[in-house]
Amino acid sequence: MTFGLRPAYAGLLLSMALIGLGVAYEKLWCDPRELLQEPADPQALHRLSRDGVTVEFEARPLAGGELREGAFANIRFKVTDQASGQPLSGMAPGAWIDPAQSAPLEGGNRDQSCKARVALFLKSSIGARPLLDLNSYFLLVLNKDASLTVIDPTVSVGGVTSTLTSIDLPGRPMDWAATRDDKQVFVSVPERGQVAVIDTETFTRVANLEAGELPVRVALQPDQLRLWVGNNSSDPAKGGVTVIDVPSRSTLKSFATGSGHHEIAFSADSRYAFVSNRDGGTLSIIDIPELRLVKTLEVGPHPLSVAYSALSQAVYVADGEAGTVHVIDARSLQLRHVVKAEQGLGPMRFSGDGRYGIVLNTLDNQALVIDASSDTLIHRIAVAAEPYQLTFTKGYAYVRGLASAKVSMINLGSLGEGRTPIVQGFEAGPAAPRQAGDLPLAQGLAVSRDDNSVFVVNPVDNTTYFYAEGMNAPMSGYNNRGHQARATLVVDRSLRELAPGVYGSTVKMPAAGTFDVAFLLNQPQIIHCFSTEVAAAPAAAQRRVAHAEFIGLEQPLAQDSAFTAKVRIIGDDGRPRLGLNDLSLRYFLAPSSMPRNLPLTEVGEGVYQAALALPEPGAWYLHVQSPSLGRTFTEENYTSLRVLPAATATAAQTDLRNVR
């Protein structure tokens, strides 16, 4: 059964996780004006003071200079107390970027018009989507076949989930790891000996990296500079780990640590990597800065998992055959303690604060809890049958059973020596994952961006379920039509708190023009539209390669009005291209609703045209495609068109009254 999405709920999920930048707040943003390029651009920074709160807005291009279409920009909001100037943390603001309205709605001022637009955006209606939604997120689904699926969970029509796109892979995926900013995802493809690199700004595969023989487990070290890949070769000379430099996407070194499966953990400071060797019964410790194997420890006959606790500064290695957990001090690299349990131990992870480590016993259907403050086993908790996957939110540990459709929830606040753990659960689909077969290493559990809900893939009914803590059952489900879902992760595009009171995101400006940047704060309620200018790409840069010039898109159109799209194709010599027979126009309502494809007909002097049907209001994207001009031409030549609803003023005034 597939549940209908609750768009209003999804649109209001604006809570973002705090990200540590590793730099002092004062260095990041003392006075926002100091961050602007000289001479200061009056359009780059704006200030609003209202109801005891001051909001300062800045839009700065990553490459310096002015904001340009097709270029990346940092969007920043600094929120402070109006009286004291102190930063306000944990505010969870929302923001949207949309083409500026030429005039306020009839009968209203600019603030009223802004409130009405925000009210429409919060509905998450496919007919009223902004050009850029800085509160959005996507589900990336790992499939059984050689592909990934991208789902936009904020859009649903009649229970049918909006599938944004599909990403082809060089082979069937096994595991993946995302960078902390969600901008890149690394996917292991064992049959090809490669790791595919996915750019989540464009949702395209941008590289295939050679990663040794049978690359399976992938893990990013805490500083995000290197990707570690476990090579599950049966040849001891080829089994081990391959280290890839993330910025340059180049292989740095391979370590032959032994045959069999490898799990990987890191010290919090990215000083050491800890690699388990299942067939050898050992743990390899590698000095990361020096890329040198410094020690090999015996940790049992069949080590299956490795986990690090920042609280105890120790590494925990669970052995399935011996039923033990070896505790290795991450500073002295010496054995500190051995926790004795029973055969069947497998996956192990720690809660976010490093206090509680949970190791699953698949044979006994238990979750064993180790207190890192004392390295003692304090709980044995009955969980879903044959537990095999585990993840944490701030308040709960979620355990997925291989032989059960049930997901067990362990209340972290109820754990502790002498206490009775509180365990709840919910059914995530109609059948146990085991019935699907061919399961990858990647997890079917993904924590949502608000850290108090999860997405759970049921590979049998091909649906990803959304469960919010406190509910009796999943709130919604997303079917992966055309593929067989195996795992999922969340790609967060929302504003993040980059430093105390500083909220921001990096976006690609899709078009030139004047844009409203709508800002929403709930407590106190502040809705305001800032403004920014985006310049057109330099004509000289456009002439270096073949490109498309769209004609007659300066003004918005009325819904259902007759419109013929015209585009002039300019060759790399700066002259119009004639006689192109494979030009087509792909157009769709943002973010990607019911794409349509039409052939473009030549009408003279390099101009091609097609009659479009624009039945829905909103922001429409127009992409020009041509196999003969190459993939780069297809990816880079697009624009947007604003279509206004038939009764814009009436609908907006109604929404304005609701906001008030």
C-alpha positions as CSV (number, residue, x, y, z in Angstrom):
1,M,0.0,0.0,0.0
2,T,1.3,3.5,-0.9
3,F,0.3,6.4,1.3
4,G,-0.5,9.8,-0.1
5,L,2.1,12.4,0.9
6,R,1.1,15.3,3.1
7,P,2.5,18.2,1.2
8,A,1.9,20.8,3.9
9,Y,3.8,18.8,6.4
10,A,6.7,18.2,4.0
11,G,6.8,21.9,3.1
12,L,7.1,22.9,6.8
13,L,10.0,20.5,7.6
14,L,12.5,23.3,7.9
15,S,14.7,22.0,10.7
16,M,18.4,21.8,9.7
17,A,21.3,20.2,11.3
18,L,24.2,22.3,12.7
19,I,27.4,21.9,10.7
20,G,30.7,22.6,12.3
21,L,33.0,24.5,10.0
22,G,36.2,24.2,12.0
23,V,36.7,28.0,11.9
24,A,35.9,30.6,14.5
25,Y,32.6,32.3,14.2
26,E,34.2,35.7,14.3
27,K,36.4,34.8,11.3
28,L,33.4,33.6,9.4
29,W,31.2,36.6,9.9
30,C,32.1,39.5,12.3
31,D,30.4,42.2,10.2
32,P,28.8,40.9,7.0
33,R,29.9,43.9,5.1
34,E,33.5,42.8,5.5
35,L,32.8,39.7,3.5
36,L,31.7,41.6,0.4
37,Q,34.0,42.1,-2.5
38,E,35.4,45.6,-2.9
39,P,34.0,47.9,-3.9
40,A,30.9,46.9,-1.9
41,D,27.9,45.9,-4.1
42,P,24.7,47.6,-2.7
43,Q,22.7,44.7,-4.1
44,A,24.7,42.0,-2.3
45,L,23.7,42.8,1.3
46,H,20.3,43.8,2.8
47,R,19.1,44.3,6.4
48,L,15.7,44.0,8.0
49,S,14.9,44.8,11.7
50,R,11.5,43.8,13.0
51,D,9.9,42.4,16.2
52,G,13.3,42.4,18.0
53,V,15.1,40.4,15.3
54,T,17.6,41.7,12.7
55,V,18.1,39.7,9.5
56,E,20.9,40.4,7.1
57,F,21.0,38.9,3.6
58,E,24.0,38.3,1.4
59,A,24.4,36.7,-2.0
60,R,28.0,36.3,-3.1
61,P,29.3,34.4,-6.1
62,L,31.8,31.6,-5.3
63,A,34.2,32.8,-8.0
64,G,34.1,36.4,-7.0
65,G,32.8,39.4,-9.0
66,E,29.1,39.6,-9.7
67,L,26.3,37.0,-9.6
68,R,26.0,35.4,-13.0
69,E,23.6,32.9,-14.5
70,G,24.9,29.4,-14.5
71,A,27.4,30.2,-11.7
72,F,27.3,29.1,-8.1
73,A,26.6,31.5,-5.3
74,N,26.6,31.5,-1.5
75,I,23.3,32.6,0.0
76,R,23.6,33.7,3.6
77,F,21.2,35.0,6.2
78,K,22.5,36.3,9.5
79,V,19.9,36.4,12.3
80,T,20.6,38.3,15.4
81,D,18.9,39.9,18.4
82,Q,18.0,43.4,17.5
83,A,18.9,44.9,20.9
84,S,22.1,43.0,21.8
85,G,23.4,41.9,18.4
86,Q,23.8,38.3,19.7
87,P,23.4,35.6,17.1
88,L,20.2,33.5,17.2
89,S,20.8,29.8,16.8
90,G,18.4,27.0,16.0
91,M,15.9,29.3,14.3
92,A,15.3,27.0,11.2
93,P,14.4,29.7,8.7
94,G,13.0,29.0,5.2
95,A,13.9,30.7,1.9
96,W,12.9,30.7,-1.7
97,I,14.3,32.3,-4.8
98,D,11.9,33.3,-7.6
99,P,11.8,35.9,-10.5
100,A,10.9,39.3,-9.1
101,Q,7.3,40.5,-9.6
102,S,7.2,43.7,-11.7
103,A,4.6,45.2,-9.3
104,P,2.8,44.2,-6.1
105,L,-0.4,42.4,-6.5
106,E,-3.5,44.5,-7.0
107,G,-4.6,46.2,-3.8
108,G,-1.5,45.2,-1.8
109,N,2.0,46.4,-1.0
110,R,5.3,44.6,-1.5
111,D,5.2,42.9,2.0
112,Q,1.6,41.6,1.4
113,S,2.6,40.3,-2.0
114,C,5.6,38.6,-0.4
115,K,3.4,36.9,2.2
116,A,1.0,35.7,-0.4
117,R,3.9,34.1,-2.4
118,V,5.3,32.4,0.6
119,A,1.9,31.0,1.5
120,L,1.7,29.5,-2.0
121,F,5.2,28.0,-1.7
122,L,4.3,26.4,1.6
123,K,1.5,24.5,0.0
124,S,4.0,22.5,-2.1
125,S,1.6,22.6,-5.0
126,I,3.1,21.6,-8.4
127,G,1.4,24.7,-9.9
128,A,3.1,27.2,-7.5
129,R,6.7,26.2,-7.2
130,P,9.5,28.7,-6.9
131,L,12.5,28.7,-9.3
132,L,14.8,27.6,-6.4
133,D,13.5,26.1,-3.1
134,L,16.1,26.5,-0.3
135,N,14.0,24.2,2.0
136,S,13.9,21.3,-0.4
137,Y,15.3,17.8,0.0
138,F,15.4,14.7,-2.3
139,L,15.5,11.0,-1.8
140,L,18.3,9.2,-3.6
141,V,17.3,5.5,-4.1
142,L,19.8,2.8,-4.8
143,N,18.3,0.2,-7.2
144,K,18.8,-3.4,-7.8
145,D,19.8,-2.7,-11.4
146,A,22.7,-0.3,-12.5
147,S,20.9,2.9,-11.6
148,L,19.9,5.4,-8.9
149,T,16.5,7.1,-8.7
150,V,15.9,10.6,-7.5
151,I,12.5,11.3,-5.9
152,D,11.1,14.7,-4.9
153,P,9.0,13.9,-1.9
154,T,7.4,17.3,-1.6
155,V,5.3,16.8,-4.8
156,S,2.6,14.2,-5.1
157,V,-0.5,14.2,-7.4
158,G,-3.2,11.6,-6.7
159,G,-0.8,9.5,-4.6
160,V,1.7,9.3,-7.5
161,T,5.2,10.3,-6.3
162,S,7.1,12.7,-8.5
163,T,10.2,10.9,-9.8
164,L,12.7,13.7,-10.7
165,T,15.2,11.6,-12.7
166,S,17.2,8.4,-13.0
167,I,21.0,8.2,-12.9
168,D,22.7,5.4,-14.8
169,L,25.7,3.6,-13.3
170,P,28.5,1.5,-14.9
171,G,27.2,-1.6,-13.0
172,R,25.1,-2.7,-10.1
173,P,25.7,-0.7,-6.9
174,M,26.7,-2.1,-3.5
175,D,27.4,0.7,-1.1
176,W,27.5,4.5,-1.0
177,A,28.7,7.5,1.0
178,A,27.7,11.1,0.8
179,T,29.8,14.2,1.7
180,R,28.7,16.1,4.7
181,D,27.3,18.9,2.5
182,D,25.4,16.3,0.4
183,K,27.0,17.7,-2.8
184,Q,28.7,14.5,-3.8
185,V,27.8,10.8,-3.4
186,F,30.3,8.0,-4.0
187,V,28.8,4.7,-5.1
188,S,30.8,1.4,-5.2
189,V,30.3,-0.8,-8.2
190,P,32.2,-4.1,-7.5
191,E,31.7,-5.8,-10.9
192,R,33.5,-2.9,-12.6
193,G,36.2,-2.3,-9.9
194,Q,35.0,1.4,-9.8
195,V,33.4,4.0,-7.6
196,A,30.9,6.2,-9.4
197,V,30.8,9.9,-8.4
198,I,27.4,11.6,-8.4
199,D,27.0,15.3,-8.4
200,T,23.8,16.1,-6.5
201,E,23.6,19.7,-7.8
202,T,22.7,18.3,-11.3
203,F,22.0,14.7,-10.3
204,T,24.4,13.3,-12.9
205,R,27.3,10.9,-12.8
206,V,30.4,13.0,-13.3
207,A,33.2,10.4,-12.9
208,N,34.1,6.8,-12.6
209,L,37.1,6.2,-10.3
210,E,39.3,3.1,-10.4
211,A,39.1,1.6,-6.9
212,G,40.9,-1.8,-7.0
213,E,39.5,-5.3,-7.1
214,L,35.9,-5.8,-5.9
215,P,35.3,-2.4,-4.2
216,V,32.5,-2.8,-1.7
217,R,32.4,-0.7,1.5
218,V,33.0,3.0,1.0
219,A,33.6,5.5,3.8
220,L,34.6,9.2,4.0
221,Q,37.0,10.2,6.8
222,P,35.7,12.9,9.1
223,D,37.6,15.8,7.4
224,Q,36.0,14.7,4.0
225,L,39.4,14.8,2.2
226,R,39.8,11.1,1.4
227,L,37.5,8.3,0.5
228,W,38.4,4.8,1.7
229,V,37.2,1.8,-0.3
230,G,37.2,-1.8,1.0
231,N,38.5,-4.3,-1.6
232,N,36.9,-7.7,-0.9
233,S,39.3,-9.7,-3.1
234,S,39.9,-13.4,-2.2
235,D,43.6,-12.7,-3.1
236,P,45.4,-11.5,0.0
237,A,47.7,-9.4,-2.2
238,K,44.7,-7.5,-3.6
239,G,42.4,-7.5,-0.6
240,G,42.5,-4.5,1.7
241,V,41.7,-0.8,1.1
242,T,42.1,1.8,-1.6
243,V,42.5,5.5,-0.7
244,I,41.1,8.1,-3.0
245,D,41.8,11.9,-2.8
246,V,38.4,13.6,-2.9
247,P,39.3,17.0,-4.2
248,S,41.4,15.6,-7.1
249,R,39.5,12.4,-7.5
250,S,42.8,10.5,-7.8
251,T,44.0,7.3,-6.2
252,L,46.6,7.9,-3.5
253,K,47.5,4.4,-2.3
254,S,46.3,0.9,-1.8
255,F,47.0,-1.3,1.3
256,A,47.0,-5.1,1.1
257,T,45.6,-5.9,4.6
258,G,44.2,-9.3,3.8
259,S,41.3,-11.1,2.0
260,G,37.6,-11.1,2.8
261,H,35.3,-8.3,3.8
262,H,36.5,-5.0,5.3
263,E,34.8,-2.5,7.5
264,I,36.3,1.0,8.1
265,A,36.2,3.5,10.9
266,F,38.2,6.6,11.7
267,S,39.4,8.6,14.7
268,A,37.5,11.9,15.1
269,D,40.6,13.9,14.1
270,S,41.2,11.9,10.9
271,R,44.5,10.8,12.2
272,Y,43.9,7.0,12.0
273,A,41.9,4.7,9.8
274,F,40.9,1.3,11.4
275,V,40.3,-1.5,8.9
276,S,38.9,-4.9,9.8
277,N,40.0,-8.0,7.9
278,R,37.4,-10.7,8.1
279,D,39.4,-13.7,6.8
280,G,42.6,-12.8,8.7
281,G,40.9,-12.0,12.0
282,T,42.8,-8.8,12.3
283,L,42.5,-5.0,12.6
284,S,44.8,-2.9,10.5
285,I,45.6,0.6,11.8
286,I,46.7,3.2,9.2
287,D,48.3,6.6,9.8
288,I,46.3,8.8,7.5
289,P,48.6,11.9,7.1
290,E,51.6,9.6,6.4
291,L,49.5,6.9,4.6
292,R,51.4,4.3,6.4
293,L,50.3,1.0,8.0
294,V,51.5,1.3,11.6
295,K,50.0,-1.7,13.3
296,T,48.0,-4.9,12.9
297,L,46.1,-6.4,15.9
298,E,44.4,-9.8,16.3
299,V,40.8,-9.2,17.2
300,G,39.2,-12.6,16.9
301,P,38.6,-15.2,14.2
302,H,35.8,-13.4,12.3
303,P,35.6,-9.6,12.8
304,L,32.4,-8.3,11.2
305,S,32.2,-4.6,12.3
306,V,34.2,-1.6,13.5
307,A,32.9,1.4,15.3
308,Y,34.5,4.5,16.9
309,S,33.4,6.4,19.9
310,A,34.5,10.0,20.2
311,L,33.5,9.9,23.9
312,S,35.8,7.1,24.9
313,Q,38.3,7.7,22.1
314,A,38.3,4.0,21.4
315,V,37.6,1.6,18.5
316,Y,35.2,-1.3,19.0
317,V,35.6,-4.4,16.9
318,A,32.8,-7.0,17.0
319,D,33.6,-10.6,16.2
320,G,30.7,-12.8,15.0
321,E,32.3,-16.2,15.7
322,A,33.9,-15.5,19.1
323,G,31.0,-13.3,20.3
324,T,33.4,-10.6,21.6
325,V,34.0,-6.9,21.2
326,H,37.6,-5.8,21.4
327,V,38.1,-2.2,22.6
328,I,41.2,-0.5,21.2
329,D,42.4,2.8,22.6
330,A,42.6,5.2,19.7
331,R,45.5,7.1,21.2
332,S,47.9,4.4,22.4
333,L,46.6,1.9,19.8
334,Q,46.6,-0.8,22.5
335,L,44.0,-3.3,23.5
336,R,42.1,-1.8,26.4
337,H,39.3,-4.2,27.1
338,V,37.3,-7.2,25.8
339,V,33.5,-7.3,26.1
340,K,32.3,-10.9,26.1
341,A,28.9,-11.7,24.7
342,E,27.6,-14.6,22.5
343,Q,28.1,-15.8,18.9
344,G,26.2,-14.0,16.2
345,L,27.5,-10.4,16.7
346,G,27.4,-8.3,13.6
347,P,26.8,-4.6,12.8
348,M,27.7,-2.1,15.4
349,R,27.3,1.7,15.6
350,F,27.4,4.4,18.2
351,S,24.8,7.1,19.1
352,G,25.7,10.6,18.0
353,D,27.1,11.6,21.4
354,G,29.4,8.5,21.4
355,R,27.8,7.3,24.7
356,Y,26.0,4.1,23.7
357,G,27.3,1.5,21.2
358,I,24.7,-1.0,19.9
359,V,25.9,-4.2,18.4
360,L,23.3,-6.5,16.7
361,N,23.1,-10.3,17.4
362,T,21.5,-11.8,14.3
363,L,21.3,-15.3,15.8
364,D,19.6,-14.2,19.1
365,N,17.5,-11.4,17.7
366,Q,19.0,-9.0,20.1
367,A,20.5,-5.5,20.3
368,L,23.3,-5.4,22.9
369,V,24.1,-2.0,24.4
370,I,27.7,-1.1,25.5
371,D,28.2,2.0,27.6
372,A,31.3,3.7,26.3
373,S,31.9,5.5,29.6
374,S,32.7,2.2,31.2
375,D,33.1,-0.3,28.3
376,T,30.5,-2.5,29.9
377,L,27.6,-4.4,28.4
378,I,24.5,-3.0,30.1
379,H,21.5,-4.2,28.1
380,R,20.3,-7.1,26.0
381,I,17.2,-5.9,24.1
382,A,14.8,-8.1,22.0
383,V,14.4,-6.5,18.5
384,A,13.0,-7.4,15.0
385,A,13.9,-10.9,13.8
386,E,17.4,-11.3,12.3
387,P,18.5,-7.7,12.9
388,Y,21.0,-6.5,10.2
389,Q,20.8,-2.7,9.9
390,L,21.0,0.1,12.5
391,T,20.9,3.9,12.5
392,F,20.4,6.7,15.0
393,T,18.4,9.8,15.3
394,K,18.9,12.2,18.2
395,G,16.4,10.3,20.4
396,Y,16.2,6.7,19.1
397,A,18.1,3.8,17.6
398,Y,16.3,2.2,14.7
399,V,16.9,-1.5,14.1
400,R,15.8,-3.2,10.8
401,G,15.1,-7.0,10.8
402,L,16.0,-9.1,7.8
403,A,13.2,-11.6,8.6
404,S,10.6,-9.1,9.7
405,A,8.8,-6.1,8.2
406,K,9.0,-4.5,11.7
407,V,11.4,-1.8,12.6
408,S,12.4,-1.6,16.3
409,M,12.9,1.7,18.0
410,I,15.1,1.9,21.1
411,N,14.6,5.0,23.2
412,L,18.1,6.3,23.9
413,G,16.8,8.3,26.9
414,S,15.8,5.2,28.6
415,L,19.2,3.5,28.5
416,G,21.6,3.3,31.4
417,E,22.9,0.9,34.1
418,G,20.0,-0.4,36.1
419,R,17.3,1.0,33.9
420,T,14.7,-0.7,31.7
421,P,15.0,0.2,28.0
422,I,11.8,1.4,26.3
423,V,11.3,-0.3,22.9
424,Q,8.7,0.5,20.3
425,G,8.2,-0.4,16.7
426,F,6.3,0.0,13.5
427,E,5.6,-2.0,10.3
428,A,7.5,-0.7,7.3
429,G,5.7,-2.4,4.5
430,P,3.9,-5.8,4.1
431,A,6.9,-8.2,4.0
432,A,10.3,-9.0,5.4
433,P,13.3,-7.7,3.4
434,R,14.7,-11.2,3.1
435,Q,12.0,-12.0,0.6
436,A,13.4,-9.6,-2.0
437,G,16.9,-11.2,-2.1
438,D,20.0,-9.6,-3.6
439,L,20.3,-7.0,-0.9
440,P,23.3,-4.6,-1.1
441,L,25.5,-3.4,1.7
442,A,24.0,0.1,1.6
443,Q,21.4,0.8,4.4
444,G,17.7,0.7,3.8
445,L,17.3,3.2,6.7
446,A,18.0,6.9,6.3
447,V,17.6,9.7,8.8
448,S,15.6,12.7,7.6
449,R,17.1,16.2,7.8
450,D,15.2,17.1,10.9
451,D,16.8,14.2,12.9
452,N,13.6,13.0,14.4
453,S,12.2,10.9,11.5
454,V,13.4,8.2,9.1
455,F,12.9,6.8,5.7
456,V,12.8,3.0,5.4
457,V,13.0,1.1,2.2
458,N,11.0,-2.1,1.8
459,P,12.6,-3.9,-1.1
460,V,9.7,-6.3,-1.5
461,D,6.9,-3.8,-2.3
462,N,9.5,-1.3,-3.8
463,T,8.4,1.5,-1.5
464,T,10.3,3.9,0.7
465,Y,8.2,4.7,3.9
466,F,8.4,7.9,5.9
467,Y,8.1,7.6,9.6
468,A,8.0,10.6,12.0
469,E,8.7,9.9,15.7
470,G,5.5,9.9,17.7
471,M,3.3,8.5,15.0
472,N,1.7,5.1,15.1
473,A,2.5,4.2,11.5
474,P,4.4,5.6,8.5
475,M,3.0,8.9,7.3
476,S,3.6,8.4,3.6
477,G,5.3,6.1,1.1
478,Y,7.1,6.7,-2.2
479,N,7.0,4.0,-4.8
480,N,10.1,3.6,-7.1
481,R,8.3,2.8,-10.4
482,G,10.4,1.2,-13.1
483,H,13.1,0.0,-10.7
484,Q,13.6,-2.1,-7.6
485,A,14.5,-0.1,-4.5
486,R,17.2,-1.4,-2.2
487,A,18.5,1.5,-0.1
488,T,17.9,5.3,0.3
489,L,19.6,8.4,1.6
490,V,18.5,12.0,1.9
491,V,20.0,14.8,-0.2
492,D,19.5,18.0,1.8
493,R,19.2,21.3,-0.2
494,S,17.9,23.3,2.7
495,L,19.5,26.2,4.6
496,R,22.0,25.0,7.2
497,E,23.3,26.8,10.3
498,L,26.9,27.4,9.2
499,A,27.9,29.3,12.4
500,P,25.8,30.6,15.3
501,G,23.0,32.6,13.7
502,V,24.3,32.3,10.2
503,Y,22.1,30.2,7.8
504,G,23.1,29.5,4.3
505,S,23.2,27.3,1.2
506,T,25.2,27.2,-2.1
507,V,23.0,27.3,-5.2
508,K,23.5,27.5,-9.0
509,M,21.8,30.6,-10.4
510,P,19.7,29.2,-13.3
511,A,19.0,32.4,-15.2
512,A,19.7,36.1,-15.4
513,G,17.4,38.8,-14.1
514,T,16.1,40.3,-10.9
515,F,15.0,37.9,-8.2
516,D,13.1,38.0,-5.0
517,V,14.6,36.1,-2.2
518,A,11.7,35.3,0.2
519,F,12.7,34.7,3.8
520,L,10.5,33.1,6.5
521,L,11.0,32.9,10.2
522,N,8.4,31.3,12.4
523,Q,9.1,32.7,15.9
524,P,8.7,35.6,15.7
525,Q,6.9,35.4,12.4
526,I,8.9,37.4,9.8
527,I,8.2,37.2,6.1
528,H,10.2,39.4,3.9
529,C,11.4,39.4,0.3
530,F,14.9,40.6,-0.3
531,S,16.1,41.3,-3.8
532,T,19.2,40.4,-5.9
533,E,20.4,40.8,-9.4
534,V,21.9,38.0,-11.6
535,A,23.9,39.1,-14.6
536,A,23.8,37.3,-18.0
537,A,26.7,35.1,-18.8
538,P,29.4,37.0,-20.8
539,A,28.8,37.0,-24.5
540,A,32.4,36.2,-25.2
541,A,32.2,33.1,-23.0
542,Q,29.0,32.0,-24.8
543,R,30.7,32.3,-28.2
544,R,33.5,29.9,-27.3
545,V,31.1,26.9,-27.7
546,A,27.9,26.3,-29.5
547,H,25.0,27.6,-27.5
548,A,21.3,28.5,-27.6
549,E,19.8,32.0,-27.4
550,F,16.2,32.0,-26.3
551,I,14.0,34.6,-27.9
552,G,11.0,36.4,-26.4
553,L,11.0,35.1,-22.9
554,E,11.4,38.5,-21.1
555,Q,7.9,38.7,-19.8
556,P,5.8,36.1,-17.9
557,L,2.9,34.4,-19.8
558,A,-0.7,33.8,-18.8
559,Q,-1.8,30.2,-18.1
560,D,-3.0,28.4,-21.2
561,S,-1.9,31.2,-23.5
562,A,-0.7,30.2,-27.0
563,F,3.1,30.4,-27.1
564,T,5.7,29.5,-29.6
565,A,9.2,29.0,-28.2
566,K,12.0,30.3,-30.5
567,V,15.7,29.7,-30.1
568,R,18.7,30.7,-32.1
569,I,21.6,28.3,-32.3
570,I,25.0,29.9,-32.4
571,G,28.0,27.8,-33.4
572,D,31.5,27.9,-31.8
573,D,32.5,30.4,-34.5
574,G,29.8,32.9,-33.4
575,R,27.7,32.4,-36.5
576,P,24.1,30.9,-36.6
577,R,24.0,27.2,-37.2
578,L,21.8,26.1,-40.1
579,G,20.3,22.8,-41.0
580,L,20.2,21.1,-37.6
581,N,17.8,18.1,-38.0
582,D,18.1,16.6,-34.5
583,L,17.1,19.6,-32.3
584,S,14.4,19.0,-29.7
585,L,12.9,20.9,-26.8
586,R,12.3,19.2,-23.5
587,Y,10.2,21.4,-21.2
588,F,8.6,20.7,-17.8
589,L,7.1,22.4,-14.8
590,A,9.6,22.8,-11.9
591,P,10.9,20.7,-10.2
592,S,10.3,18.1,-12.9
593,S,6.6,17.4,-13.5
594,M,5.5,15.5,-16.6
595,P,8.4,16.4,-19.0
596,R,7.4,16.9,-22.6
597,N,9.6,16.6,-25.7
598,L,9.0,18.4,-29.0
599,P,11.0,18.6,-32.3
600,L,12.3,22.1,-33.1
601,T,11.6,23.2,-36.7
602,E,14.0,25.6,-38.5
603,V,12.4,28.9,-39.6
604,G,15.6,30.6,-40.9
605,E,18.9,32.2,-39.9
606,G,19.6,29.7,-37.2
607,V,16.3,30.1,-35.5
608,Y,14.2,27.1,-34.6
609,Q,10.7,27.0,-33.0
610,A,8.1,24.8,-31.4
611,A,4.5,25.5,-30.1
612,L,4.3,24.8,-26.4
613,A,1.3,23.8,-24.2
614,L,1.6,25.5,-20.8
615,P,-1.5,24.4,-18.8
616,E,-0.1,24.9,-15.3
617,P,1.1,28.1,-13.6
618,G,4.6,28.1,-12.2
619,A,8.3,28.1,-13.3
620,W,8.8,26.1,-16.5
621,Y,12.2,24.9,-17.6
622,L,13.1,24.7,-21.3
623,H,16.1,22.5,-22.4
624,V,17.4,22.4,-25.9
625,Q,18.8,19.0,-26.9
626,S,20.9,17.9,-29.9
627,P,22.9,14.6,-30.1
628,S,25.0,16.0,-32.9
629,L,26.1,19.0,-30.8
630,G,27.1,16.7,-27.9
631,R,26.2,16.0,-24.3
632,T,27.7,19.3,-23.0
633,F,25.4,21.3,-25.3
634,T,22.4,19.5,-24.0
635,E,23.3,19.9,-20.4
636,E,24.2,23.6,-20.5
637,N,21.5,25.1,-22.8
638,Y,18.4,25.8,-20.8
639,T,16.3,28.6,-19.5
640,S,13.2,29.2,-17.5
641,L,9.8,30.7,-18.2
642,R,7.3,32.1,-15.7
643,V,3.6,31.3,-16.2
644,L,1.1,33.2,-14.1
645,P,-2.2,31.6,-13.0
646,A,-5.4,32.8,-14.4
647,A,-6.6,34.3,-11.2
648,T,-3.3,35.3,-9.5
649,A,-4.6,38.3,-7.6
650,T,-7.7,36.5,-6.2
651,A,-5.8,33.4,-5.0
652,A,-3.0,35.5,-3.5
653,Q,-5.3,37.7,-1.5
654,T,-7.0,34.6,-0.1
655,D,-3.7,33.2,1.0
656,L,-2.7,36.5,2.4
657,R,-5.7,36.5,4.8
658,N,-4.7,32.9,5.8
659,V,-1.1,34.0,6.6
660,R,-2.4,36.9,8.7
